[in-house]
């Protein structure tokens, strides 16, 4: 039987372990979730909203304690960890505020006699499979709308953040959520597949790697279960020749290094038009070298360790592959010889299609910069990726910005800005970045039954 382990990535020290539950215990959890659904879906919406509002309050009240767990388990700098807790509070509050609007009947303008409306209803118990890079945020954007809707949740979190996982369950219980509505489950991948296959489970949401998404999507499809898959990204960051280079370079550093570069929506491929290429690279390097890895518990730290030594290994393997095939390292690229999971800010140029770093996601503080000769070339290079999550374009010309936004093959486009998350903005991608949307009204409707109610004899 496997374990979930808290290992401090700043030191390599193992802090705590939690065993996986048995198959019998998982079956009992699914039973509790199914039983809770029958009562939770009929609980007055005002009560469900009150739980979410209280969850938001608890996140604000316990921000220091909750943030410290993120720093301990995945190395997030404490200031950024507090920012994640604040974002999570805003998500719970958003759905508390908007659930009534989102669940209101939608009258249809029909050709026949009588009336027809579409009602938004819950569908049943769901399974969530969530990653370590934003331990609270990733869960909140799945859990909050579904708790409001009346669904119940069994949540399998990442193996390296078990204490964060337990904290989520504790906060929701403190907020007044009845037993069985949200259940943490320390389970294996095989148990995830078994849970999805269980007829009591009606859907699954996963945020994670392509490999994990393919596995979950295959099981969900085989058993006719709705799924939402939020997968990887290799987000392009386009700088056109008329851009404000100072603003672009400054944003590029934050876009690449925020959360240690461990974000699916981090800026990863920098496509810079010829007239400003040299200036951008010079200013980008200045900014990147100013973020040196240090103790994530310090309020002054902007760049902490990666989540684990294995994450360092995977990232360095991509860098060394690129270098061995002719790429040039402008800064960084030397993995420290120490117990902690640190990696320096790194900038690569000369990356070509035969290198893994050209097509694969660099999940850490490594940027790839390309010189492009025109707007057309920038768009073509941006779309030359198996991913299609988010993107950025920097230009002073609104018409160029609109054209880029129209032609990029991504789920999100940010103009003169890096990608940022907000409860009222839908989140999701295309191509191998996944299927479905989270947040805003779009996330509310992913696991909803949009039920038609037709009364030919009803009066309009």
C-alpha positions as CSV (number, residue, x, y, z in Angstrom):
1,X,0.0,0.0,0.0
2,X,1.4,3.4,-1.0
3,X,1.8,6.5,1.0
4,X,1.3,10.3,0.7
5,X,4.4,12.1,2.0
6,X,5.2,15.7,3.0
7,X,8.8,16.4,2.1
8,X,10.1,19.9,2.5
9,X,11.6,20.7,-0.9
10,X,13.8,23.4,0.6
11,X,15.7,20.9,2.7
12,X,14.8,17.4,1.3
13,X,13.6,16.5,4.8
14,X,10.6,14.1,5.1
15,X,8.1,15.5,7.5
16,X,5.0,13.3,7.6
17,X,3.4,10.3,5.9
18,X,-0.2,9.2,5.4
19,X,-1.1,5.7,4.1
20,X,-3.4,5.1,1.2
21,X,-6.9,3.9,2.2
22,X,-8.1,0.3,1.3
23,X,-10.5,-0.6,-1.4
24,X,-13.1,-1.3,1.2
25,X,-12.6,2.2,2.7
26,X,-12.9,3.8,-0.8
27,X,-16.2,1.9,-1.3
28,X,-17.4,3.3,2.0
29,X,-16.4,6.8,0.9
30,X,-18.3,6.5,-2.3
31,X,-21.3,5.3,-0.4
32,X,-21.1,8.3,2.0
33,X,-20.8,10.6,-1.0
34,X,-23.8,9.1,-2.7
35,X,-25.9,9.3,0.4
36,X,-24.9,12.9,1.1
37,X,-25.8,13.8,-2.5
38,X,-29.4,12.8,-2.0
39,X,-29.8,15.3,0.8
40,X,-27.3,18.0,-0.3
41,X,-28.9,18.5,-3.7
42,X,-32.2,19.3,-2.0
43,X,-30.7,21.5,0.7
44,X,-32.0,25.1,0.1
45,X,-29.6,27.0,-2.1
46,X,-29.3,29.7,0.6
47,X,-27.7,27.2,2.9
48,X,-25.3,26.0,0.3
49,X,-24.3,29.6,-0.4
50,X,-23.8,30.2,3.3
51,X,-21.3,27.4,3.5
52,X,-19.3,28.8,0.7
53,X,-19.3,32.3,2.1
54,X,-18.1,30.9,5.5
55,X,-15.4,28.9,3.7
56,X,-14.2,32.2,2.2
57,X,-14.1,33.8,5.6
58,X,-12.1,31.0,7.1
59,X,-9.5,31.2,4.4
60,X,-9.1,34.9,5.3
61,X,-9.0,34.2,9.0
62,X,-6.5,31.4,8.8
63,X,-4.5,32.7,5.9
64,X,-1.1,32.5,7.7
65,X,-1.6,28.9,8.8
66,X,-2.9,27.7,5.4
67,X,-0.2,29.5,3.5
68,X,2.5,27.9,5.7
69,X,1.4,24.5,4.5
70,X,1.9,25.4,0.9
71,X,5.5,26.7,1.7
72,X,6.2,23.5,3.6
73,X,4.8,21.0,1.1
74,X,5.7,22.4,-2.4
75,X,8.1,25.2,-1.7
76,X,5.9,28.1,-2.7
77,X,7.3,31.4,-1.4
78,X,5.3,32.5,1.6
79,X,4.1,35.8,0.0
80,X,2.9,33.9,-3.0
81,X,1.3,31.3,-0.8
82,X,-0.7,34.0,1.0
83,X,-1.8,35.3,-2.4
84,X,-3.1,31.8,-3.4
85,X,-5.1,31.7,-0.1
86,X,-6.6,35.1,-0.9
87,X,-7.5,33.9,-4.5
88,X,-9.2,30.8,-3.1
89,X,-11.3,32.9,-0.7
90,X,-12.4,35.0,-3.6
91,X,-13.5,31.9,-5.5
92,X,-15.6,30.6,-2.7
93,X,-17.1,34.1,-2.3
94,X,-17.8,34.4,-6.0
95,X,-19.9,31.3,-6.1
96,X,-21.7,32.2,-2.9
97,X,-22.6,35.5,-4.5
98,X,-23.5,34.2,-8.0
99,X,-25.0,30.7,-7.4
100,X,-28.6,32.0,-7.4
101,X,-28.1,33.8,-10.7
102,X,-26.4,30.7,-12.3
103,X,-29.2,28.3,-11.2
104,X,-32.1,30.5,-12.3
105,X,-34.5,28.9,-14.8
106,X,-33.8,30.0,-18.4
107,X,-37.0,30.6,-20.3
108,X,-36.8,29.6,-24.0
109,X,-38.2,31.6,-26.9
110,X,-40.0,28.7,-28.7
111,X,-42.1,28.4,-31.8
112,X,-44.8,26.1,-30.4
113,X,-47.5,26.8,-27.9
114,X,-47.0,26.9,-24.2
115,X,-43.7,27.4,-22.3
116,X,-40.3,25.8,-22.1
117,X,-37.5,26.4,-19.6
118,X,-34.0,25.0,-19.0
119,X,-33.3,24.2,-15.4
120,X,-29.8,23.9,-13.9
121,X,-29.5,20.9,-11.6
122,X,-26.8,18.8,-9.9
123,X,-25.9,15.4,-11.4
124,X,-24.4,13.5,-8.5
125,X,-21.1,12.5,-6.8
126,X,-17.9,13.5,-8.6
127,X,-14.3,12.6,-8.4
128,X,-11.6,15.3,-8.5
129,X,-7.9,14.5,-9.2
130,X,-5.8,17.6,-8.4
131,X,-2.1,18.6,-8.7
132,X,0.5,20.0,-6.3
133,X,1.4,23.3,-7.9
134,X,-1.6,25.2,-6.5
135,X,-2.9,22.9,-3.8
136,X,-5.8,25.1,-2.7
137,X,-6.6,27.0,-5.9
138,X,-6.9,24.0,-8.1
139,X,-9.4,22.3,-5.7
140,X,-11.4,25.5,-5.1
141,X,-12.1,26.1,-8.8
142,X,-13.6,22.6,-9.0
143,X,-15.1,22.3,-5.6
144,X,-16.8,25.7,-5.1
145,X,-19.2,25.6,-8.1
146,X,-20.1,22.0,-7.6
147,X,-20.8,22.5,-3.9
148,X,-23.0,25.4,-4.8
149,X,-24.7,23.4,-7.5
150,X,-25.5,20.4,-5.2
151,X,-23.0,17.9,-6.3
152,X,-20.8,16.0,-3.8
153,X,-17.0,15.5,-4.2
154,X,-14.4,12.8,-3.5
155,X,-11.0,14.5,-3.9
156,X,-7.7,12.7,-4.7
157,X,-4.9,15.2,-4.2
158,X,-1.3,15.0,-5.1
159,X,0.9,12.7,-3.1
160,X,3.3,15.4,-2.0
161,X,0.7,17.7,-0.4
162,X,-1.3,15.6,2.0
163,X,-1.4,18.2,4.8
164,X,-2.8,20.8,2.4
165,X,-5.4,18.2,1.3
166,X,-6.5,17.6,4.8
167,X,-6.6,21.3,5.5
168,X,-9.1,21.8,2.7
169,X,-11.4,19.1,4.1
170,X,-11.1,20.6,7.6
171,X,-11.9,24.2,6.4
172,X,-15.0,23.0,4.5
173,X,-16.2,21.0,7.5
174,X,-15.7,24.1,9.8
175,X,-17.7,26.1,7.3
176,X,-20.7,23.9,7.9
177,X,-20.5,21.4,5.0
178,X,-22.5,18.2,6.0
179,X,-20.7,14.9,6.3
180,X,-20.0,13.3,2.9
181,X,-20.4,16.3,0.7
182,X,-16.6,16.8,0.4
183,X,-14.3,13.8,1.2
184,X,-10.6,13.7,1.0
185,X,-9.3,10.4,-0.3
186,X,-5.6,9.2,-0.2
187,X,-6.0,6.7,-3.0
188,X,-3.9,5.2,-5.8
189,X,-4.2,5.6,-9.5
190,X,-5.8,2.2,-9.8
191,X,-8.4,3.3,-7.1
192,X,-9.1,6.5,-9.0
193,X,-10.0,4.3,-12.1
194,X,-12.2,2.1,-9.9
195,X,-14.0,5.1,-8.5
196,X,-14.6,6.6,-11.9
197,X,-16.0,3.3,-13.0
198,X,-18.4,3.0,-10.0
199,X,-22.0,3.6,-11.2
200,X,-22.5,5.9,-8.2
201,X,-20.0,8.4,-9.6
202,X,-21.3,10.7,-12.3
203,X,-18.2,12.7,-13.4
204,X,-14.5,13.4,-12.9
205,X,-12.3,16.5,-13.1
206,X,-8.6,16.3,-13.4
207,X,-5.9,19.0,-13.5
208,X,-2.5,17.5,-14.2
209,X,-0.2,16.1,-16.9
210,X,-1.1,14.9,-20.4
211,X,-0.3,11.3,-19.3
212,X,-2.7,11.5,-16.3
213,X,-5.4,13.3,-18.4
214,X,-5.2,10.6,-21.1
215,X,-5.6,7.8,-18.5
216,X,-8.5,9.5,-16.7
217,X,-10.2,10.5,-20.0
218,X,-10.0,6.9,-21.2
219,X,-11.6,5.5,-18.1
220,X,-14.3,8.2,-18.1
221,X,-15.1,7.6,-21.8
222,X,-15.3,3.8,-21.3
223,X,-17.8,4.3,-18.6
224,X,-19.7,7.2,-20.1
225,X,-18.8,9.7,-17.4
226,X,-18.5,13.4,-18.0
227,X,-15.0,14.7,-17.6
228,X,-13.1,18.0,-17.5
229,X,-9.4,17.8,-18.2
230,X,-7.1,20.8,-17.4
231,X,-3.7,19.7,-18.7
232,X,-0.4,21.3,-19.6
233,X,0.6,24.4,-21.4
234,X,3.6,25.8,-23.3
235,X,2.3,29.3,-23.4
236,X,3.6,31.7,-26.1
237,X,4.5,35.3,-25.1
238,X,4.7,37.4,-28.2
239,X,6.6,40.7,-28.3
240,X,6.0,42.7,-31.4
241,X,8.3,45.4,-32.7
242,X,6.0,48.3,-31.5
243,X,5.7,47.0,-28.0
244,X,6.7,48.8,-24.8
245,X,9.9,46.7,-24.2
246,X,10.3,47.7,-20.6
247,X,6.8,46.6,-19.8
248,X,7.1,43.4,-21.8
249,X,10.4,42.4,-20.2
250,X,9.2,43.1,-16.7
251,X,6.0,41.1,-17.3
252,X,7.9,38.3,-19.0
253,X,10.0,37.7,-15.8
254,X,7.0,37.5,-13.6
255,X,5.2,35.4,-16.2
256,X,8.0,32.9,-16.3
257,X,9.1,32.8,-12.7
258,X,5.9,33.2,-10.7
259,X,5.2,30.1,-8.6
260,X,8.7,28.9,-9.5
261,X,7.6,28.6,-13.2
262,X,5.5,25.7,-12.1
263,X,2.2,26.8,-13.7
264,X,0.4,25.5,-16.7
265,X,-0.3,29.1,-17.7
266,X,3.2,30.3,-17.1
267,X,4.8,32.2,-20.0
268,X,7.3,29.7,-21.5
269,X,8.0,30.5,-25.1
270,X,9.1,34.1,-25.9
271,X,8.6,35.0,-29.5
272,X,10.2,38.4,-30.1
273,X,10.1,40.4,-33.3
274,X,13.4,41.4,-34.8
275,X,13.4,45.2,-34.2
276,X,13.2,44.8,-30.4
277,X,14.8,41.4,-29.9
278,X,18.2,42.5,-28.6
279,X,16.8,45.1,-26.3
280,X,14.2,42.6,-24.9
281,X,16.7,39.9,-24.3
282,X,19.0,42.2,-22.5
283,X,16.3,43.5,-20.2
284,X,14.8,40.0,-19.8
285,X,18.1,38.6,-18.6
286,X,18.6,41.5,-16.1
287,X,15.2,40.7,-14.7
288,X,15.6,36.9,-14.6
289,X,19.0,37.0,-12.8
290,X,17.4,39.2,-10.2
291,X,15.3,36.3,-9.0
292,X,17.7,34.0,-7.3
293,X,16.4,31.0,-5.4
294,X,16.3,31.3,-1.6
295,X,14.4,30.3,1.5
296,X,10.7,30.2,0.6
297,X,9.7,30.9,4.2
298,X,11.2,34.4,4.0
299,X,8.8,37.2,3.0
300,X,11.5,38.7,0.8
301,X,11.8,35.5,-1.4
302,X,10.4,35.6,-4.9
303,X,11.8,32.3,-6.1
304,X,11.9,29.2,-3.9
305,X,12.7,25.6,-4.7
306,X,10.9,23.4,-7.1
307,X,8.4,20.9,-5.7
308,X,10.8,18.0,-5.5
309,X,14.2,16.7,-6.5
310,X,12.5,14.7,-9.2
311,X,11.1,17.9,-10.6
312,X,14.6,19.3,-10.8
313,X,15.8,16.1,-12.6
314,X,13.0,16.3,-15.2
315,X,13.6,20.0,-15.9
316,X,17.4,19.7,-16.1
317,X,17.1,16.8,-18.4
318,X,15.2,19.0,-20.9
319,X,17.8,21.8,-20.6
320,X,20.7,19.4,-21.1
321,X,19.1,17.8,-24.1
322,X,18.7,21.2,-25.7
323,X,22.3,22.1,-25.0
324,X,23.6,18.8,-26.3
325,X,21.8,19.6,-29.6
326,X,23.2,23.1,-29.9
327,X,21.0,25.4,-27.9
328,X,22.8,28.2,-26.0
329,X,22.3,29.0,-22.3
330,X,22.4,32.8,-21.7
331,X,22.0,32.4,-17.9
332,X,21.5,29.6,-15.5
333,X,21.4,26.0,-16.6
334,X,23.6,24.7,-13.7
335,X,21.7,22.5,-11.2
336,X,22.9,23.1,-7.7
337,X,24.6,20.2,-5.8
338,X,22.5,20.3,-2.7
339,X,19.7,18.5,-0.9
340,X,17.1,21.1,-1.7
341,X,15.1,21.2,-4.9
342,X,16.5,24.5,-6.2
343,X,17.1,25.4,-9.9
344,X,18.4,28.8,-11.2
345,X,16.5,31.1,-13.6
346,X,17.6,29.9,-17.0
347,X,17.2,31.3,-20.5
348,X,17.8,29.3,-23.6
349,X,18.1,30.5,-27.2
350,X,18.7,28.6,-30.4
351,X,16.1,25.9,-29.5
352,X,15.0,24.0,-32.6
353,X,12.3,21.4,-33.4
354,X,14.6,18.4,-32.9
355,X,15.1,19.4,-29.2
356,X,12.6,18.2,-26.6
357,X,12.5,21.8,-25.1
358,X,10.9,22.9,-28.4
359,X,7.7,20.8,-28.0
360,X,7.6,19.7,-24.3
361,X,6.5,21.8,-21.3
362,X,9.3,23.3,-19.2
363,X,7.8,23.1,-15.7
364,X,10.1,25.4,-13.8
365,X,12.2,28.6,-14.2
366,X,13.5,28.0,-17.7
367,X,12.6,30.3,-20.6
368,X,13.0,29.7,-24.3
369,X,13.5,32.8,-26.4
370,X,13.0,32.8,-30.2
371,X,13.7,35.6,-32.7
372,X,10.9,36.1,-35.2
373,X,10.9,38.2,-38.4
374,X,7.2,39.3,-38.6
375,X,3.8,39.2,-37.0
376,X,2.9,36.2,-39.3
377,X,6.0,34.3,-38.2
378,X,5.2,35.0,-34.5
379,X,1.7,33.6,-34.9
380,X,2.9,30.6,-36.8
381,X,5.5,29.8,-34.2
382,X,3.1,30.3,-31.3
383,X,0.7,27.8,-32.9
384,X,3.5,25.3,-33.6
385,X,2.8,23.5,-30.3
386,X,0.7,20.5,-29.2
387,X,-0.6,22.7,-26.4
388,X,-3.1,25.5,-26.5
389,X,-3.8,26.9,-23.0
390,X,-3.1,30.6,-22.5
391,X,-1.0,33.2,-24.3
392,X,0.2,36.8,-24.2
393,X,0.9,39.4,-26.9
394,X,2.6,42.8,-26.3
395,X,1.9,45.5,-28.8
396,X,0.9,49.1,-29.0
397,X,-1.4,48.5,-32.0
398,X,-4.9,47.4,-31.1
399,X,-5.6,46.0,-34.5
400,X,-2.5,43.8,-34.4
401,X,-3.5,42.7,-30.9
402,X,-7.0,41.7,-32.2
403,X,-5.5,39.8,-35.1
404,X,-3.2,37.9,-32.8
405,X,-6.0,37.1,-30.4
406,X,-8.2,35.8,-33.3
407,X,-5.5,33.6,-34.8
408,X,-3.8,32.1,-31.8
409,X,-4.9,28.5,-31.1
410,X,-5.3,28.9,-27.4
411,X,-8.1,28.9,-24.9
412,X,-7.1,32.3,-23.4
413,X,-5.3,35.4,-24.8
414,X,-4.0,38.2,-22.7
415,X,-3.1,41.5,-24.4
416,X,-0.2,43.5,-22.8
417,X,-0.4,41.2,-19.8
418,X,0.5,37.8,-18.5
419,X,-2.2,35.2,-17.8
420,X,-3.9,35.7,-14.4
421,X,-6.7,33.9,-12.7
422,X,-9.9,35.4,-11.4
423,X,-13.2,33.8,-10.3
424,X,-15.2,35.6,-13.0
425,X,-12.9,34.6,-15.9
426,X,-13.2,31.2,-17.6
427,X,-10.1,29.0,-17.5
428,X,-9.3,26.3,-20.0
429,X,-7.5,25.4,-23.3
430,X,-7.6,23.5,-26.6
431,X,-5.5,20.8,-28.3
432,X,-3.5,18.8,-25.7
433,X,-4.2,21.4,-23.0
434,X,-7.4,19.7,-22.2
435,X,-11.2,19.9,-22.5
436,X,-13.8,21.9,-20.6
437,X,-13.7,25.1,-18.6
438,X,-13.5,26.1,-15.0
439,X,-14.4,29.3,-13.1
440,X,-17.1,31.9,-14.0
441,X,-20.5,30.6,-15.3
442,X,-18.7,28.2,-17.6
443,X,-17.2,26.2,-14.7
444,X,-20.6,26.2,-13.0
445,X,-22.2,24.4,-15.9
446,X,-19.7,21.7,-16.6
447,X,-21.2,19.2,-14.2
448,X,-24.8,20.4,-14.4
449,X,-27.9,18.8,-15.8
450,X,-29.4,21.4,-18.1
451,X,-32.8,20.0,-17.9
452,X,-35.5,21.0,-20.4
453,X,-39.0,21.4,-18.9
454,X,-41.7,21.8,-21.6
455,X,-45.3,22.5,-21.0
456,X,-47.3,22.9,-24.2
457,X,-50.3,24.0,-22.3
458,X,-48.6,26.5,-20.1
459,X,-49.1,30.2,-20.3
460,X,-46.3,32.6,-21.2
